[in-house]
Amino acid sequence: MKHKEPEKPKEPASPDSGLASRGGQVEPEASSGEAEGLRLQIDNLQKEKDELFGKLQRVSADYANFQKRTVKQTTDTIAYEKERIIKTILPALDNFEHTLQNAISAESTETLVKGVRIIYDQILDVLKVHGVERIAAVGEEFDPSLHEAIVQKAEPERKENMVLEEFQKGYKLNGRVIRPSRVIVNKLPSEQADLPADEEQTGDETTGGE
């Protein structure tokens, strides 16, 4: 009888043998390629970040310079406008000075008043050049956006709510009220204020005829 030799234990299969059977692709080599791709992505992201940061710094510097220029331009503009306004007032001031110098030797009060009137008109012209205009008041209907009523009077021959007198002139600057006119307003008794103007006149004539 022949004795069977004991079978040798099989050696575990090598990891490389499985890879070889799948076309020879090696996993470590694949992982290395993926790592290289990630490194390239990181490098690109770093470059983009550096570029964006550089742009942000330039924009911040430009904005800071813009703010400085704006402040300087505003200051220069205000100074220029002040100088322009003062230059337009100086001729009127010169005429006023001449009038005061000649006041003592003036032949009459009328001559002095005429000189003052010339200066007054000259100042009004200067204000008009700068967009300043007077507000019409006397004879106009009272407008709270233009007039400030300080006294009320009753004059039956005048219309209700009409401006009778002006204590202080009002002015506009480029269409905006900078000082309202201070005025006296006609305020009729309630019964008379309700009558139409023609009826008031008829009533006055009848009273006069009697």
Buried (B, 14 or more C-beta within 10 A) or exposed (E): EEEEEEEEEEEEEEEEEEBEEEEEEEEEEEEEEEEEEEEEEEEEEEEEEEEEEEEEEEEEEEEEEEEEEEEEEEEEEEEEEEEEBEEBBEEBEEBBEEBEEEEEEBEEEEEBEEBBEBBEEBBBEBBEEEEBBEBBBEEBEBBEEBBBBEEEEEEEEBEBBBBBBBEEBBBBEEEEBEEBBBBBBBBBEEEEBEBEEEEBEEEEEEEEEE
